[in-house]
Amino acid sequence: MPWAIILAGSHVWQEDSLEAICPRALLPIANLPLIHYTLAWLRAAGVRAATVCSNDAALLIQDCLLDGAATGVELYYYADHIPRGPAGCARDAALASDADLLVVLEAAVLPELDLKALIAAHQRSQAAATVVVSLADGERGPAESCLSPVGLYVFARSALEHVPRSGFQDIKETLIPRLHDAGALVVGHRVARPFPRVRGRESYLAAQAWALERIYARRLTRDGYQWRRDAYVHHTARLAERARLVPPLMIGPGVHIEDDAVLVGPSVLDRRCVVGRGAIIERSVLWEGCVVGARVVVDQAVLATGVSISSGAVRQCLAMPTVARN
């Protein structure tokens, strides 16, 4: 049975980084933590146990997910405070398991491939490592030099014996070259395009669009949500009759949309948000408890929990790049 290792550690490099206000693995995507999609993908492929590797956010992630019972994947945790790097974390986390096959992926990635088929291909090849790759962003043509890892790997347990017990150890720059030098087989598994990956505001908004596209295409159902006016709306949300909805949209529990407000998708509103009369929300994400005043326009923005933009006011939201105007 394969064991998964989820690399959820990250470091805040800029004041406007999303990680400054929420661990990346817990960033809400369509009103569920990003890591929820990773765990659902693993569970669907028959993976029943995983170790989540993080650093300063380890306790927050553990408090949210606990033992994983609600996700169907038994969870263990490894806190990396040194740091050890992706390969170092994978090697250390693997000590909690005796599995011969390890699926290693970045928590910022939303994988889009058949994991069972990937594992089968890895086993047929008898490789030490399988690296999932795609054409790098902006590249054209079939040239192998243009291929870039997408943040997902399958390792034989023996591959991690090449990772030292101390020091920062990367996968691409350190472990893969060591495997080549040792004569171990490393193969690539090519996918048509890079997976959605959350790195900042723009990619975070793109991930919301990805999730909404899946919900709309599959007409998914989730507890408490229903289809109203071609929007995915929680049954406790209040939508004024003269509010205009331009899908795709997801509107969470207890949200209140007043008359003449306009919501343009892809947009997601979390629980207890208020959108005032005549306000416009366009291609944006509002976290829990946000208030947008009358006639305020919010465009391609991320409003973090509890942010309020008053009528007639323009305000930056936790230093996130935000457009708000009257």
N, C-alpha and C positions, 0 to 999 in steps of 0.2 A: 504494500500500500504506500503510495507516495506521501511525502510530508512537504508542506509548503512553508516557506520562509518569506515573510512580507517585510520589506525594508521601508519602515515608516519614519526613520530619522530624517531630520532636516535642520538647516541652520538659517537664521534670519540674517540676510546680508543687506537689506534695505529697510528704511523706516516704513515704506508703503507695502512691504511684503505681506502676503496673506498670512504667512506663518507668524507674523507679529501679533495676530489677534485670534488665531485658531490653528491647532496642529493640522497639517495638511491632510492626514488620514481621516480627520473628523470634519473637514469642510463639507457643508451641506450641498449635495447635488440632488436636485429635485426633491428636496426636503428629507433626504436620507444621508448619513455620513458617506463620504467617498468610499471608505473601506467596505461598506455594506455591499457594493457592487463586486468588489474583489472576492469577498467571502461567498457571495451567491454563485459566482462563476466557478470557484473552487468546489463548492458543494455539488454543483450540477455535474462536475466531472468525476465525482466520487472521492474527492479529497476530504478526509474527515478530521484532520488535525493540522495545526499551523502554529508557528511561532511568529509573533509580531515583534520586530526589532525597532526600538526607538531610542531617543536620548532624553532630553529634559521633559518631553511630553509623555513619557511612558505611563505615569500614574493617571493622567487625564484619559489616555486611550484605554487603559485597563478599567478605569471607573465606568467608562461608557460601554465597553464590550463584555466585561467580567470574564466568565469562563467560556463564552461563546455559545452557550446553550441555546440562546434565542436565534443564532445564526445557522445552527446545524454543523458548525465546525468547532471542534474542541480547540481552545486557544491557550497558548503559553506565551510568556513574555520575556524578552531579553532587553535590559536597559544598558545602552552603550554610552558611557559618559567620558570615554577617553579622547577622541573617538577611534574606532577600529576600522571604519570604512566598510563598504558593501561586502567585500569578500571576507573581511575579518568577522563581521557580524554573522554572515552566513555560516562560516566555520564554527563560531562559538555557539550559535543557536542550534546547529545540527547536533550538538552534544546531548540535547534533550531527547533525541530520537535515535532509534537504531535502524531507521528506514534506509534502504539502499538507493532510493531515488528521491531527489530533492527538487522541488519546483521553487525557484527564487524569482521574486518579482518586486518591482518598486511600487510602493503604495500610491504614488501619484499617477499611476497608469490605470486606464480603464481597458482591460484586455478584450480583444475581439477576435478570437479564434477558437477552434475546437481543441480544448486541452487534452482530451482523450486521444485524439489523432496525433497531437504533438508528442505525447508521452510514448505512444506506439512507435512513431518514427524514430524517436530517440533510442528506444530499446532495440529496434531492428538494426540501427547503425552501430550499436555497441560502442557509442562514443562516450568519452569522459564528460563532455559538455556539449549541449546544443544551445546555440545562441539564436534567438528570434531576431530577424533583421528585416529592414525594408529600405527602399530608396530614401536617402536623406531628404529632408524638406528642401524643395527648390531644385532638386537634381532631376535630370532627364536621362533616359536611356538605360540600357541593361548592364552597364559597366559594373563589375563587382566592386570596384573601388568606391562606388557611390553608396554602397550599402552601409547601413548604420544600425546598431542595436536599438531595440524598442523598449528595453527595460524588463525583459522576461527571459529566463534561462531555465534549462533542466540540467542538473548535474548528477552524475554517479557519485556516490558517497566518497569513493576513492579520490575524486578530483579535489576535494577539500583538504586532503592530506598535503597538498602543495601550498597551503596557506599557513604562514608562520603564526605562532601563538601570540605574538605581540606586534604592536605597531600598526599604522594605517595601511590597509590592504584593499586595493581597488579590484574590481572584476575585469574591466576592459584593459586597463593599463598594467595590471600586475598578474592576476591569476591566469588569464588567457595566454599571455606570453610564456608564463612558466609551464603551462600544460604543453604548449608547442615545443618548448625546449626539452621537455621530458619525453617527447615522442608520443604523447597521449593524443587521441583523436578528438578534434573539436570540429563540429559541423554547424553549418548555418541552416536555419529554417526560415525561408523567406515568406513574408506576408505582403499583400498588395499595397498597403499604406501604413504609416505609423499609427499606433494606437493613440486615442485621445490621452493627453498627459497634462496635468495641472501644474503649471509653473508660475503663473501670475494672473493678473486680472483678465487679460484677453483669453488665455487658454481656459481659465475658470468659467468664463461666460460661454466659451465654445463647448465645454463639458456639459453645461446646463442644456444647451441646444441639443447635444447628443442624447442626453437622457430624455428630453421631451420628445424627440423624434422617435425613440423606442416606445415610449408610452403611447403616442398617437398611432404609430404604425401597427402596434399589437393590440390597441384598445385595452390596455392593461387595467386591472382593477386593484385597488389597494383599500384597506379598511377605512371606511368613512368617506372615500372619494367617489364622485359620480360625474357623469358628463352633463354639463349644463351650458347651453349656448356655445357648444363646441369648445368648451374649456374644461380642464380637469380640475374640479372644484370640490373642496370638502363640504360635507352637508351642513356644517355649522357656519360656513361663510355667508355673509350678507352682501348681495349684489344689488345695488339700486337699479331700478328699471331702466333709467336713462344712461347707465354706465355702458360704455362701448368696449367690447372685447374683440381683439384681433389675435387669433391663435397663431402659434401654440402657446398656451398659458397653463400654469399650475398655481392654484390659489388654495392656501392652506387653512387649517382650522381657525375659526374665530376671526377671519379677515373681514374687514368692512370696507366696501367700495362705494363711495358716495355718487350722487347724480352727476352726470356730465364728465366724470372721470373717463380717461381712455387708457386701456392697457394693450400694449402691442408686444407680441412675442418675437422671439422666444424670451419669456420672462417667467420668473418663479417668485412667489410671495410665500413666506413661511407664516407660522401661526401668529395671530393677533396683530397683524399689520393693519394700518388705516391709510386709505388713499382718499384725500379730500376732494371736494367738489371741483370739477374742472381740471384736476391734476392729470398729468400725462406720465405714464411709466412705460418706457420703451427699451426693449432688449436689455433688461436689468434684472438683478437679484436682490430681493429684500429679505434679510434675515429676521428672526423673531422680534416682534414688538416694534417694528419701524413705523414711523408716522410721517407721511408726506402731506404737507398742507395744501390748501386750496390753490389751484392754478400754478403750482410748481411743476416743472418738467424735469424728469430724471431720465437720462439717456445713457445706455451702455455703462451702467454703474453697478457697484457692489455696495449696498448699505448694510453695515454690520449691525449686530444685535442692539436694539434699543435706540438707533439713530433717529432723530427727529429733525425734519426740515420744515420750518414754519412758513406760513404764507408770507410772501414778500421778502423772504430771506434766501441767501445763498450760503451754503455751509459745506466745508469739506468734511468727509466722514472717516475718522480714524486714519487720516492721511492717505486713504485709498483714492486713486484717480477717479474722480466723480464729476459728472456734468449735471449741474442743477441750475436752472434759470427761471425767471418769471416770463 
